[in-house]
Amino acid sequence: MDSLPNIRASYRRLSPLYDVLEGAIFHSGRKDAVALANKRAHQRILDVGVGTGLALPLYRRDAWVVGIDASPEMLKRAKTRVRRKRLPNVAALLEMDAMNMAFADRSFDAVVAMHVASVVSDPIKLISEMKRVCVPGGDIVVVNHFASSGGPLRMIEQACRPFAEVIGFRPEVRLMHLADGARLQIVQVRRVNLGGYWRLIHFRNTAPADPARLGA
Ligand SMILES: C[S@@+](CC[C@H](N)C(=O)[O-])C[C@H]1O[C@@H](n2cnc3c(N)ncnc32)[C@H](O)[C@@H]1O
């Protein structure tokens, strides 16, 4: 994917069908990610690329939840969901670029991005912004598809690359590239969704230990 106008155009087209196409199949990943953000009471939680708000009913009621998205049409659906499901813990749904957020540093206790890293043009910029707006020691949770290391799946992913616009995501984001670029402590990596083809990465907003200092 590339520029914000292109992303907005794609999701304007996709928004009426999104819940049918990508609702149930990705729901287990959403549940696992939100469970990590829900661990502590009274947290300020940011849902980055909130889409139509499919995860919003999963957040605990004592949380203070903000969602951002680049697509007005996706946000409109999220707002309808909040009204219909009566979710008083959702404080705001804002149109904003996840790679250039308007929030002050350390505004949130937990920051979650589900199925977004392969949609944005620069996943490292996305994760650095998530890190910036998260408190030190806070939880950063990413659910995404990552490039397979080899075999037929890798060949299919490479063949899909020219069609990223149509399928709505780039299939070749590399897990280690994202993890190294993030310079965050990885708490766990777990397989989720559709037989484990997607991964959940739970980061803690703490710099990873420097192997040189540890004498490694
Ligand atoms: C595949 S959907 C995921 C939606 C939701 N997180 C879910 O799990 O259903 C990707 C979402 O990311 C949003 N998005 C893409 N690029 C963005 C950006 N730079 N800033 C904010 N949102 C963005 C899209 O508009 C879309 O709603």
The ligand as an ORCA input file, in Angstrom:
! r2SCAN-3c Opt
* xyz 0 1
  C      -7.338     -4.289      7.720
  S      -8.078     -2.905      8.493
  C      -8.011     -3.364     10.216
  C      -9.118     -2.768     11.018
  C      -9.221     -3.273     12.466
  N      -8.016     -3.032     13.214
  C      -9.569     -4.736     12.475
  O      -8.827     -5.545     13.041
  O     -10.627     -5.062     11.927
  C      -6.803     -1.684      8.387
  C      -7.260     -0.299      8.866
  O      -6.101      0.537      8.964
  C      -6.465      1.834      8.517
  N      -5.242      2.538      8.125
  C      -4.419      2.269      7.108
  N      -3.394      3.129      7.060
  C      -3.575      3.982      8.094
  C      -2.853      5.103      8.582
  N      -1.703      5.516      8.012
  N      -3.330      5.737      9.653
  C      -4.479      5.326     10.266
  N      -5.202      4.276      9.845
  C      -4.766      3.610      8.777
  C      -7.423      1.561      7.360
  O      -8.206      2.697      7.053
  C      -8.219      0.388      7.917
  O      -9.368      0.812      8.612
*
